[in-house]
Amino acid sequence: MDSSGKVVAITGGGTGIGAAVARRYAGEGARVVVLGRRREPLEKVAAETGAHVITGDASVREDAEAAVAEIIGAYGRLDVVVANAGGHGLSSVVDTGDDEWELALRSNLSSAFVFCRAALPSLVETGGQVVVVSSLAGLFAGPNVAGYTVAKHALIGLTRSIARDFGPRGVRANAVCPGWVRTPMADGEMDQFAAASGFIGGHDEGYRRVTAEVPLRRPAEPEEIAAIVRFLGSAESSYITGAVIVADGGAHAVDLPTLAFERAGM
């Protein structure tokens, strides 16, 4: 595996997709660095993978620059940045207050922008890769998730800007847009869905309902998204940059206006 010996930094590396990415790279011999604001989940990932833990806010310039300096000091190089931190912004435009709006942009967009800005000089030295974890919300709009949707759309613009400007200097940048993935954050959304809908059956029933129209009829596991991230952050994808890989079980291939025909048995 060409990940052996590579230095991989993962923001939002303590849970969900970020933790799965850490396990995937560590299993291939990479030197993994997990970053986040909460130390406890990062330490759990480190205990499992041997990852180097750095606590801080990736959206804060001083924290991002200090993290990159610590990585270079410890390992002498940085090969892959996985910009995975995110969350927040779960209300409509009218219902989104100024503080919630700023939090949505900071958590999802600024965390990627600021950390990539700090890391890019080191990535230029190694001919490294950036993998941005956006979302299906980066391509489509769900109900009452305005801040999240705007920020995830913007992440695709960030990815393409990095690819355009730093491709001539040997850096590749690509984005992944997952649909539903079994993560702690999504589990929480299933709890809210159950409370609003009144069904029983726990997370499994919630996921069954939200993927009922998805061709594969199930959510992704974090490890499935981690496999895509690892591919984009490796030499196996050496001629791919500026791309958006959709990993949603086929949801984006469904023509919504024809669902009524399918339900009618036509």
DOPAVEX-140710 format. One record per residue (C-alpha): residue number from 1; residue in one letter; z, x, y. Coordinates in pm, whole numbers. Example, Ala and Ser with C-alpha at 12.3 -4.5 7.8 and 13.67 -1.06 7.14 Angstrom:
BEGIN
+------+------+--------+--------+--------+
| resi | resn |      w |      u |      v |
+------+------+--------+--------+--------+
|    1 |    a |    780 |   1230 |   -450 |
|    2 |    s |    714 |   1367 |   -106 |
+------+------+--------+--------+--------+
! end
This chain:
BEGIN
+------+------+--------+--------+--------+
| resi | resn |      w |      u |      v |
+------+------+--------+--------+--------+
|    1 |    m |      0 |      0 |      0 |
|    2 |    d |    -91 |    143 |    341 |
|    3 |    s |    234 |      9 |    492 |
|    4 |    s |    431 |    296 |    339 |
|    5 |    g |    581 |    510 |    614 |
|    6 |    k |    465 |    283 |    896 |
|    7 |    v |    717 |    182 |   1162 |
|    8 |    v |    716 |   -193 |   1219 |
|    9 |    a |    909 |   -372 |   1494 |
|   10 |    i |    967 |   -746 |   1453 |
|   11 |    t |   1105 |   -960 |   1734 |
|   12 |    g |   1294 |  -1266 |   1618 |
|   13 |    g |   1349 |  -1074 |   1296 |
|   14 |    g |   1671 |  -1239 |   1186 |
|   15 |    t |   1553 |  -1565 |   1030 |
|   16 |    g |   1252 |  -1759 |    904 |
|   17 |    i |    912 |  -1597 |    937 |
|   18 |    g |   1052 |  -1284 |   1103 |
|   19 |    a |   1292 |  -1219 |    817 |
|   20 |    a |   1015 |  -1277 |    563 |
|   21 |    v |    792 |  -1029 |    746 |
|   22 |    a |   1074 |   -774 |    736 |
|   23 |    r |   1112 |   -823 |    361 |
|   24 |    r |    738 |   -790 |    305 |
|   25 |    y |    698 |   -467 |    499 |
|   26 |    a |   1020 |   -315 |    364 |
|   27 |    g |    906 |   -392 |     11 |
|   28 |    e |    597 |   -182 |     75 |
|   29 |    g |    791 |    116 |    204 |
|   30 |    a |    761 |     59 |    577 |
|   31 |    r |   1041 |    151 |    814 |
|   32 |    v |   1134 |   -185 |    959 |
|   33 |    v |   1309 |   -259 |   1286 |
|   34 |    v |   1437 |   -613 |   1343 |
|   35 |    l |   1516 |   -727 |   1696 |
|   36 |    g |   1692 |  -1032 |   1830 |
|   37 |    r |   1970 |  -1161 |   2049 |
|   38 |    r |   2211 |  -1249 |   1766 |
|   39 |    r |   2340 |   -958 |   1562 |
|   40 |    e |   2473 |  -1149 |   1261 |
|   41 |    p |   2139 |  -1274 |   1120 |
|   42 |    l |   1981 |   -936 |   1190 |
|   43 |    e |   2255 |   -765 |    992 |
|   44 |    k |   2192 |   -998 |    699 |
|   45 |    v |   1824 |   -899 |    698 |
|   46 |    a |   1921 |   -533 |    729 |
|   47 |    a |   2156 |   -559 |    431 |
|   48 |    e |   1867 |   -691 |    225 |
|   49 |    t |   1589 |   -466 |    351 |
|   50 |    g |   1748 |   -156 |    501 |
|   51 |    a |   1604 |   -250 |    839 |
|   52 |    h |   1713 |    -87 |   1162 |
|   53 |    v |   1888 |   -346 |   1383 |
|   54 |    i |   1845 |   -364 |   1760 |
|   55 |    t |   2008 |   -645 |   1955 |
|   56 |    g |   1869 |   -755 |   2288 |
|   57 |    d |   1639 |   -999 |   2461 |
|   58 |    a |   1273 |   -910 |   2414 |
|   59 |    s |   1185 |  -1102 |   2731 |
|   60 |    v |   1400 |   -871 |   2945 |
|   61 |    r |   1221 |   -553 |   3057 |
|   62 |    e |   1526 |   -330 |   3030 |
|   63 |    d |   1606 |   -452 |   2678 |
|   64 |    a |   1246 |   -418 |   2563 |
|   65 |    e |   1204 |    -68 |   2703 |
|   66 |    a |   1538 |     42 |   2560 |
|   67 |    a |   1441 |    -94 |   2218 |
|   68 |    v |   1109 |     92 |   2215 |
|   69 |    a |   1284 |    411 |   2328 |
|   70 |    e |   1538 |    370 |   2045 |
|   71 |    i |   1258 |    320 |   1791 |
|   72 |    i |   1071 |    629 |   1910 |
|   73 |    g |   1395 |    827 |   1914 |
|   74 |    a |   1476 |    725 |   1559 |
|   75 |    y |   1131 |    747 |   1399 |
|   76 |    g |    901 |    928 |   1641 |
|   77 |    r |    635 |    659 |   1632 |
|   78 |    l |    561 |    286 |   1639 |
|   79 |    d |    274 |    144 |   1435 |
|   80 |    v |    304 |   -234 |   1433 |
|   81 |    v |    461 |   -490 |   1664 |
|   82 |    v |    513 |   -840 |   1529 |
|   83 |    a |    586 |  -1068 |   1824 |
|   84 |    n |    760 |  -1350 |   1645 |
|   85 |    a |   1046 |  -1465 |   1870 |
|   86 |    g |   1019 |  -1826 |   1982 |
|   87 |    g |   1156 |  -2177 |   2005 |
|   88 |    h |   1260 |  -2428 |   2272 |
|   89 |    g |   1052 |  -2652 |   2498 |
|   90 |    l |   1085 |  -2972 |   2296 |
|   91 |    s |   1028 |  -3251 |   2548 |
|   92 |    s |    747 |  -3411 |   2748 |
|   93 |    v |    631 |  -3279 |   3086 |
|   94 |    v |    826 |  -3545 |   3276 |
|   95 |    d |   1141 |  -3484 |   3073 |
|   96 |    t |   1127 |  -3105 |   3096 |
|   97 |    g |   1364 |  -2972 |   3360 |
|   98 |    d |   1318 |  -2644 |   3541 |
|   99 |    d |   1570 |  -2461 |   3324 |
|  100 |    e |   1416 |  -2590 |   3000 |
|  101 |    w |   1068 |  -2494 |   3122 |
|  102 |    e |   1180 |  -2142 |   3205 |
|  103 |    l |   1356 |  -2112 |   2868 |
|  104 |    a |   1045 |  -2228 |   2680 |
|  105 |    l |    826 |  -1971 |   2854 |
|  106 |    r |   1082 |  -1695 |   2822 |
|  107 |    s |   1154 |  -1757 |   2455 |
|  108 |    n |    795 |  -1794 |   2338 |
|  109 |    l |    567 |  -1619 |   2587 |
|  110 |    s |    764 |  -1368 |   2792 |
|  111 |    s |    935 |  -1231 |   2480 |
|  112 |    a |    592 |  -1133 |   2345 |
|  113 |    f |    444 |  -1021 |   2677 |
|  114 |    v |    736 |   -806 |   2786 |
|  115 |    f |    791 |   -641 |   2449 |
|  116 |    c |    421 |   -572 |   2397 |
|  117 |    r |    399 |   -425 |   2746 |
|  118 |    a |    679 |   -185 |   2660 |
|  119 |    a |    532 |    -99 |   2319 |
|  120 |    l |    164 |    -57 |   2399 |
|  121 |    p |    177 |    308 |   2515 |
|  122 |    s |    330 |    399 |   2178 |
|  123 |    l |     79 |    183 |   1990 |
|  124 |    v |   -205 |    362 |   2169 |
|  125 |    e |    -71 |    692 |   2033 |
|  126 |    t |    -77 |    564 |   1674 |
|  127 |    g |   -379 |    333 |   1690 |
|  128 |    g |   -141 |     55 |   1606 |
|  129 |    q |   -151 |   -321 |   1572 |
|  130 |    v |      0 |   -622 |   1746 |
|  131 |    v |     46 |   -942 |   1549 |
|  132 |    v |    149 |  -1242 |   1758 |
|  133 |    v |    302 |  -1540 |   1581 |
|  134 |    s |    181 |  -1843 |   1774 |
|  135 |    s |    168 |  -2187 |   1614 |
|  136 |    l |    -57 |  -2478 |   1539 |
|  137 |    a |     91 |  -2593 |   1872 |
|  138 |    g |   -113 |  -2309 |   2022 |
|  139 |    l |   -427 |  -2507 |   1939 |
|  140 |    f |   -317 |  -2870 |   1950 |
|  141 |    a |    -51 |  -3077 |   2124 |
|  142 |    g |    227 |  -3253 |   1937 |
|  143 |    p |    436 |  -3528 |   2091 |
|  144 |    n |    700 |  -3431 |   2344 |
|  145 |    v |    677 |  -3054 |   2303 |
|  146 |    a |    518 |  -2961 |   2635 |
|  147 |    g |    692 |  -2631 |   2705 |
|  148 |    y |    649 |  -2509 |   2349 |
|  149 |    t |    283 |  -2614 |   2341 |
|  150 |    v |    196 |  -2449 |   2671 |
|  151 |    a |    368 |  -2124 |   2573 |
|  152 |    k |    208 |  -2112 |   2228 |
|  153 |    h |   -138 |  -2171 |   2380 |
|  154 |    a |    -70 |  -1886 |   2623 |
|  155 |    l |     19 |  -1652 |   2337 |
|  156 |    i |   -341 |  -1673 |   2220 |
|  157 |    g |   -455 |  -1566 |   2565 |
|  158 |    l |   -211 |  -1277 |   2553 |
|  159 |    t |   -343 |  -1172 |   2212 |
|  160 |    r |   -702 |  -1173 |   2330 |
|  161 |    s |   -618 |   -988 |   2650 |
|  162 |    i |   -452 |   -710 |   2451 |
|  163 |    a |   -745 |   -699 |   2210 |
|  164 |    r |   -995 |   -682 |   2497 |
|  165 |    d |   -815 |   -421 |   2705 |
|  166 |    f |   -670 |   -196 |   2435 |
|  167 |    g |   -937 |   -214 |   2164 |
|  168 |    p |  -1121 |     79 |   2326 |
|  169 |    r |   -797 |    275 |   2293 |
|  170 |    g |   -759 |    201 |   1922 |
|  171 |    v |   -514 |    -90 |   1930 |
|  172 |    r |   -588 |   -418 |   1754 |
|  173 |    a |   -422 |   -751 |   1834 |
|  174 |    n |   -443 |  -1076 |   1639 |
|  175 |    a |   -258 |  -1406 |   1631 |
|  176 |    v |   -135 |  -1627 |   1349 |
|  177 |    c |   -103 |  -2004 |   1400 |
|  178 |    p |    117 |  -2153 |   1127 |
|  179 |    g |    160 |  -2523 |   1071 |
|  180 |    w |    480 |  -2649 |    912 |
|  181 |    v |    681 |  -2367 |    752 |
|  182 |    r |   1014 |  -2402 |    572 |
|  183 |    t |   1241 |  -2222 |    816 |
|  184 |    p |   1587 |  -2297 |    956 |
|  185 |    m |   1428 |  -2418 |   1280 |
|  186 |    a |   1193 |  -2653 |   1095 |
|  187 |    d |   1481 |  -2772 |    875 |
|  188 |    g |   1657 |  -2877 |   1194 |
|  189 |    e |   1350 |  -3071 |   1299 |
|  190 |    m |   1350 |  -3246 |    960 |
|  191 |    d |   1711 |  -3347 |   1025 |
|  192 |    q |   1612 |  -3497 |   1359 |
|  193 |    f |   1313 |  -3668 |   1199 |
|  194 |    a |   1536 |  -3822 |    932 |
|  195 |    a |   1785 |  -3945 |   1192 |
|  196 |    a |   1509 |  -4105 |   1399 |
|  197 |    s |   1326 |  -4256 |   1100 |
|  198 |    g |   1621 |  -4357 |    888 |
|  199 |    f |   1491 |  -4214 |    561 |
|  200 |    i |   1698 |  -4033 |    301 |
|  201 |    g |   1599 |  -3745 |     80 |
|  202 |    g |   1684 |  -3448 |    297 |
|  203 |    h |   1449 |  -3174 |    406 |
|  204 |    d |   1214 |  -3218 |    111 |
|  205 |    e |   1142 |  -3578 |    205 |
|  206 |    g |   1091 |  -3481 |    566 |
|  207 |    y |    843 |  -3210 |    478 |
|  208 |    r |    666 |  -3448 |    240 |
|  209 |    r |    619 |  -3697 |    520 |
|  210 |    v |    501 |  -3454 |    786 |
|  211 |    t |    245 |  -3299 |    549 |
|  212 |    a |    126 |  -3628 |    397 |
|  213 |    e |   -212 |  -3596 |    573 |
|  214 |    v |   -241 |  -3218 |    529 |
|  215 |    p |   -497 |  -3127 |    261 |
|  216 |    l |   -256 |  -2905 |     69 |
|  217 |    r |     20 |  -3169 |    101 |
|  218 |    r |    304 |  -2922 |    156 |
|  219 |    p |    454 |  -2687 |    412 |
|  220 |    a |    413 |  -2311 |    391 |
|  221 |    e |    686 |  -2082 |    268 |
|  222 |    p |    780 |  -1801 |    511 |
|  223 |    e |    651 |  -1545 |    262 |
|  224 |    e |    303 |  -1694 |    282 |
|  225 |    i |    291 |  -1640 |    657 |
|  226 |    a |    441 |  -1293 |    613 |
|  227 |    a |    149 |  -1201 |    385 |
|  228 |    i |    -97 |  -1290 |    662 |
|  229 |    v |    103 |  -1095 |    920 |
|  230 |    r |    110 |   -792 |    693 |
|  231 |    f |   -268 |   -814 |    640 |
|  232 |    l |   -334 |   -824 |   1014 |
|  233 |    g |    -89 |   -540 |   1069 |
|  234 |    s |   -260 |   -307 |    825 |
|  235 |    a |   -580 |   -109 |    778 |
|  236 |    e |   -708 |   -381 |    546 |
|  237 |    s |   -799 |   -582 |    857 |
|  238 |    s |   -945 |   -280 |   1036 |
|  239 |    y |  -1239 |   -463 |   1196 |
|  240 |    i |  -1048 |   -775 |   1300 |
|  241 |    t |   -914 |   -800 |   1653 |
|  242 |    g |   -874 |  -1082 |   1901 |
|  243 |    a |   -877 |  -1327 |   1610 |
|  244 |    v |   -670 |  -1639 |   1556 |
|  245 |    i |   -582 |  -1704 |   1194 |
|  246 |    v |   -480 |  -2065 |   1129 |
|  247 |    a |   -239 |  -2109 |    838 |
|  248 |    d |   -165 |  -2481 |    827 |
|  249 |    g |   -261 |  -2601 |    480 |
|  250 |    g |   -587 |  -2735 |    621 |
|  251 |    a |   -436 |  -2964 |    886 |
|  252 |    h |   -683 |  -2848 |   1152 |
|  253 |    a |   -975 |  -2944 |    926 |
|  254 |    v |   -876 |  -3312 |    921 |
|  255 |    d |  -1078 |  -3549 |   1139 |
|  256 |    l |   -798 |  -3769 |   1272 |
|  257 |    p |  -1013 |  -4073 |   1359 |
|  258 |    t |  -1124 |  -4101 |    995 |
|  259 |    l |   -771 |  -4127 |    851 |
|  260 |    a |   -784 |  -4504 |    887 |
|  261 |    f |  -1093 |  -4510 |    663 |
|  262 |    e |   -919 |  -4297 |    399 |
|  263 |    r |   -616 |  -4526 |    401 |
|  264 |    a |   -851 |  -4821 |    354 |
|  265 |    g |   -992 |  -4656 |     41 |
|  266 |    m |  -1333 |  -4592 |    192 |
+------+------+--------+--------+--------+
! end
